């Protein structure tokens, strides 16, 4: 006989946990649609050459790939490359700017560890246009992030923001433009390594001590957003990239405030780079203030050309991704979410005698027609056992049907939290429970 087991790196949840996860996913979906994003669903399996078109190194090693007949297949590593393929295929049929969201599972064959999964949900949004994309969309992305976490009742967070052009321009002003990529990758690690290790990494690039000191001073600038922006202006750096990045950063912060993002939830952090060369302008990271050990729970940024691997046309965009599986696991481990009901039903109908089943079915149909999630307990047994079941699944209401209820057409509704009972008609039941 085979032993029942689940592969490491794959999450399975108990019913009460799955309901919470589903509610989180639905909240994210509704918030994305609130901002006008349209749903997209791409295949889990793609031709290997498609998924590997933008990858290499460690990414290529982590992709699940196999062969079926003569076809080389792979499971999607993220939702960005499938989006790039989608835009390349259907750009003549799409209306731009194209705002899409996708919530789906992705697969990475990396070593499982706490917070790392081989199968996990990502919740992505992207705004893509032809040739140019208005910088105000970068601010709108911030408003989406803010509203998602507010709707999830996770209010103690900070979105940190920076601009890659600003960083690149600063490196150019130091006459180390040829080492910009390497320097930004090191800066991206600054939260994870000591200052001594950070300096040592820069020294390995043969940078002079004065240059390293200036880099450290630059990325350590702190204060209110307006103060940092003024400090950046006061540096009087004569570099086109720097000025463009600074102007974009100032615009995004200003428009984000007008979108309703409070100052306390948005902070300029000049050490945020998003190490991937993919990003070219605005970059975002999101952190829970009381749980820095979580790392970034939502990240992304601006890129110049989504589909460059597949076609010559330019499609700039901006987007973010929430790793929902990892986020749920972290919240659960810190007891920041509480287990709720074992059922999506709002009402459970319990019979005092199985002879009343037709009445129960009719009432259940009325409740469902009225939009109330409802279930009937069909198992025979003592009434106490039936109520114990209702308590275990934490259903909010129980409707009890006995001889008196069948005769009068008024049903006993018990509030399982308060213990109070009342007699209501079928129509009154629907209206009361829907409140």
N, C-alpha and C positions, 0 to 999 in steps of 0.2 A: 504494500500500500504506500502510495506517495505521501510525503510529508507536506502539509500545507505551509507555505511560506511566501513572503513578499520580497522581491529583490531589494537590496539596499539602494537608497537614493530615490525611492519611489514612495510617495505619501498615500496612505489610506486612512480615512477618518471614520470615526463612529458617527451614527446618525445626527446626534446633537451638534457635533463639530461640523459636519458637512452642511447642515442648515445654516450655521453661522458663516461658513465660507461662501455658500451660495448667496447669502444676503449681502456680503461684502462685494461679491462680483456684480450683483444686481445694482448696488449703490454706485459702483464705479461706472457701469454701463449707462445708468440714467444720467449721471453727471456729464459723461462724455456727450451724450445726445442733447443735453441741455445747452451745450455750447455749439451745437450744429454739426457734430461729427457723425458720419454715416458708417454703418457697420460693414466690415469686410471679413471674409473667411477664405483663407487660402489652404491648399492641401498640406497635410502633415508630411507627405512624401513628395519629393521633387527629384528631378534628374540631378545626379551628383554634380554634373558640370555647372548647373545653375547655382546650387548652394555653395559650391566651392569657388565660385567666381570671384568673391571678395575676401576669401579667407586664406589662411596660410599658417604655418608654424603650429602653435598650440591649438588654435581653433580647428585646424584640419585634423589633428589627432583626436579631438573630442567628438567629432561628428560620427553619428551612427550611420554607417554605409554598408550596403550589401548589393548583391547582384541577383536579379530575377530574369532568367533566360539570358538574353543578350543586353539587357538594360541595366545600367549602373544607377542605383537609387540611393537616396540619403534622406534621413529625417531632419526636419528643419531645426536649425541651431538657435535661431531667433526669428522675429517677425519682420525684420528690416529687409533682409535679402529677398524674401518672398514678395514684399511690397515693391521693391525695386523692379523685380521681374514683372509684377502686375502692371505697374505704370508703363514699363517698356512695351508690354503687349497691348494695352488698352488705352494708351494716351490719346488716340484719335477719337475715342468714344467717351472719355471723361471730360467733365467740366472743371476748369481750374479757376481759382485755387481749389484743390481737392483735399477735403478734410475727412480723414478716415480714422476709425478706431478698430482695433482687433484685440479680442480676448481669446487666447488659445494656449494649448500646451506646446512647449518646445522641449528639445531633448539634447542633453550634453553628456557625453561619456567621460565625465571627470570623476575624480576620487570623491566619494561621498563623505561629508563631514557635517558638523553642525551648521545649519543655514545654507548648505549646498545640496542640491538635488539633481538627479539625472533626468527627471521628468518634472516640469513645473509650469504653472500658468504665468504668462506675461500679459499685461494689460497696456497696450500701446495706443498712442495717438500720434498722428503726423499731419502737418499742413504742407502741401506741395503746390508749387506753381511753375509755370513756364518762364524761363529766363530770369525773372526776378520775383522775390517774395517780400512783401512789405514787412518792415521791422516790427510793426505793431503786433503782428502775429506772435512774435516772441514774448510779448507782454501778456497776450491772451493765454498762452500756455501756462504762465505763472498763475493766472486766475483759475485755470482748470485744476492745477495741482492743489491750490488753496482750498477750493470747493470740495474736491474729492476727500481730503483728509478731514475737513470740517463735517462733511456728511457722514463720514465713518466714525464720528465722535472722537477723533484723535487730534485735539486742538493744540497740544503743546509741541509744536514743530517749527523748524526754521528752514526756509528755502534759501540756499546760498547760490549766488549768481556771479558770473564773471564773463569775460569776452576774450576769445582766443586771439583776435586781431590786436587787442590791447597788449597782451602778453608777447605776441610775436614782434610787435612794433618796439616794445621795450627791449627785447633781445637784440633787435637790429640796431637800436641806439647804442648798445654796448659793444657793437661790432662782433657779435657772435651769432650772426644769422645762420651760419652753416651748422650750428649746434642747437638750434631752436628746438627741433623735434626731441632730441635726447634730453635737453634741459627740462622741457615741459613734462616729459614722462617721469622724470625724477621729482619734479614739483608735485605731480599728481600723487606721489607716495608719501608726502610730508606728514599726513595724519597717522601713518602706519609705522614710521621709523623715527628714531631719535634725531636730534639736530646734528649730533656728531656723525651719524651715518649719512644724513642728508648732505652735509658738507663733504664727506669723504667721496660720495657718489659724484658730486660736482668736480671735485679735485681729480677724479679719474678721467674727466673730460679735458684735463689740462687747462682748466680755468684758473686765472689768477685770483689771489685772495681778495683783492679789491672788488673784482667782478662778483665773486661769491657773496661778499658782504652787501653789495648793492642789490643783488637778487633777493637775499634774505630780507633786507629792509623794505624792498618793494612789496613782496608778498605778505609781509607782516602788518601792513598798514591796517589800522583798525579805527573804529568809531562808527558814528551814524553814517548812513548812506550818503547824505549830502556832504558830510565832512570828508569822506573818502574821495568822492567825485571832485571836490574842490582841491584836495591834496594832489590828485592826479593831474589836474589842470595846472597847478602851481609848479609842477615839475618841468614845464616848458620844454617837453621833448619834441624835437622837430623831426617827426616821422609820420608819413601818410597813414600807414597801418595803425599806428598808435592813436592818431586823431580820429580815425574812422571808428575804431573799437571803442574809444571813450565816448564818442557821440552816440553810438548805438547803445552802449550800456546806460548812459544818462536817459536816453529816450525810453528804453525798456522799463527802467525803474520808475520813471514819471508816469508812463501809461499804465503800469501795473497798479500803481496807487489809484489811478482813476477807475480802473476795473474793480476796485474795492478791496485790494490786498493791503492789510494793515502793515505798518512799518515794522512791528515786532515779529512778523512772520517772514520778512524778506531782508536779506543781508548780503551786501557785496563782500565777497571773499576772494582776494586776488591769488590765493593758492589753489583755487579750484580750476582744473584744466581739462578734466575728462581725457585721460591719457591717449585715447584713440585719435589717430591723425584724421579720422573721418570728420570730426567737428572743426568748423572753421570760424565760428562767431560766438554767439551767446552759448553759454553752457550752464547747466543747472545740476544741483544735488539737493536732496532733502533729508534732513536729520531730525530725529526725535530728541528734544532737548534733555530729557531725563534718561535717555538710553543711547548714548553715543556709540556703545558697543554694537548696536545694530548696523552701523555703517549707513550708507545712503539707501533710503527706501524708495526713492523715485529719482530718476536722473535722465539726462538727455541734453539736447542742444540743437544748434543750427548747423546745417551742412550745405555745401554748395551744389552738389550734383548727385542726386539719389541714384540715377540709373546709368552712370557713366560706363559701367562694365558692359551694359547691354546695348547702348546706343549713343550717338554723338550729341543728341539734343540735351540741353541743360534743364534740369529740374531741381531747383533749390528747395529746401524744406527745413522744417523745425519740428521736433517731436520729443516725446518722453516715454519712458517705460516704467511700469510698476511691476516688480516681481511678486505676484500675489501669494504664491505658495510659500516663499521665503518669509514674506511679511507676516502671513498668518501664523507660521511656525514660531516666529520671534515673539509675536504678541501673546500667543498661547503659553510659551515657555515662561514669560514674565507675568502671566496671569493678568494681562491687560484686556482680555476678553473673557467673558463668563459663558459657560455652557448653558444653553437654554433648553427649549422643549425638544423632545425626541420625535416630534411630528409637526408638519406644517398645518395640521388641522386646527381650527379655532374652536370647533364643537365636536364632541364625541357623543353619539346617541347610545344610551344603554337601556336595554329592555328588561323589565321585571319578569317577563315571560315571553318565550319565543313566538307565542301566538300573535303578538302584536307587531310582527315583522313588516307586514304590508304598510301599517301606519308609519313605521320608522323609515321605510324606503321612500314613501311619499313626502315625509317631512324633510328627509335628507335631500331629495330632488329639489324641493322649494328653496332650501338654504343654498345649495350650489347654484341654482338659477339666479339667486340674489347676490352671488359673488362671494359667498362665505365658504371657506374650506371646511369640509365636514366629513365625518367617518362614522360608521356603525360598528359596534362591538358585537360580533356574531357568535363568539364562543360561549357555549353553555356553561353554567356554573353558578355558584352562589353570588348574590348581589355584592357582598363585601369584596370578593375577588375581582369583580368587574370594576368597582371603584378603586381598588388598589392599582389596577392597570392604568386607569385614568390619571392617578397620582404619579405613577412612574414615568409616563410619557409627558407629564406636565402640560396637558391640554388646558387651555384657559377656562372652557365651559363644558359642562356635561348636561345633556338633556335626558331626563328620565321619563320613560313611557311605561305606564302601568294601566290598570283597568280604568281608573278615574280619568286619566289623560285621554284615553281613547273615547270614553263616553262624552267628555265635555269639549274635546277639541282644543283644550288649553294644556300646554306642556310645562312640566317643571324644569326650569333652567337653574342650574347651580353654578355659581361663581366659585371656581376651585381655589382661588386665592383668598377670598374673604369668607367663603363658606355660606354666604347668603343665598336664598332661594326665592323664586317668584314664578307665578303661572302666567304664561303668555301664549297668544295664538301663534300660528305659523307665521303670519305677516309681521306680527310684533316681534317675534324672535329674530327674524331677518334684520329688521331695522335696529333692534337693540344691539345685536352682536356686531353689526357693521360700524357702530359708533367708534 
